Amino acid sequence: MKAYLGIDIGGTNIKAALVSSEGAVVDFRSMPWSGRAAVDAVDVVSTLTQNLTSANEGHEIVACGVGSAGLVDTAAGVVRLSPNLPEWRDVELQRMVAEALGLPTSIENDANAAAYGEFVAGAARGATNAVVLTLGTGIGGGLILEGKLYRGGGFAGEIGHMTVDLDGDPCPCGSAGCLERLANAEAVVRNVHRLVEGGQKSVLVTTGATTVLTAKEVGEAAAAGDAVATEALEETGRALGAGLANLVLILDPDVIVIGGGVAAAGEPLMAPARDEMARRCYCSRAALPPVVPAELGSTAGVVGAALLARDELPSA
Ligand SMILES: [Zn+2]
């Protein structure tokens, strides 16, 4: 049976999946890696591919799609640079993977690949125009416009780095007040600490606690009724909603899909985001796009990368 290989290279893990022609995950594997030299990443990709091939002998892999963190020049097949992969500079990743695996290969930014996965096989199925955001340590974004992944001049969809606070905190990207600074996992935790320092009580922060708080714990505390956790997520949601309003006013998408670890907090984050979005959009609330959770979870990137290989490589 014909199948596609989808790879997702992040700063600490590499994921690989065998994906059917219809976009279903046949088999999924993940391995930690050093996050250092690209040749090491390609070695891990080769190992994962061998594992997938030997465990699924009835499937013939016809092409490979790779999603990678960083600024990815898809046309040239080169990863220009990546904050999560500091040793990478102008890495010819497409050629390296194609030679190692002996397969037609395409490469794409990881957030764009995840957006394409949600578009073809997830929560944005059937949409013509969609925005997909992944909220985690950073904020990844991808745009589907007129039924296609929109790349602009090559690096479109850097939604996490749109300015939502003119006088906001500096961002590693070099700007300041980026959406990512106000709505990533770190922002959720920072909001909790600020509220507690202001005198509010929370189950999340006790005197002398040494453990580092995570956004996941804040989400769980909010679900259990903790007022500080709820307020921290509400503030994060409002910042997210301001960013969503900008996107709606510019793009008027059919749907906005939100995934990633922070989004797992659910309605305590999403409801204030929708309200803030509505407040800042002068179109009527009925005309606003639905803001929905992502469906593919941690496989969005590998599915999207595989399907981009299916749809964009002439030989696949
Ligand atoms: Zn930024």
Boltz pocket constraint, residues with backbone or C-beta under 6 A from the ligand:
constraints:
  - pocket:
      binder: B
      contacts: [[A, 160], [A, 161], [A, 171], [A, 172], [A, 173], [A, 174], [A, 175], [A, 176], [A, 178], [A, 180]]
      max_distance: 6.0
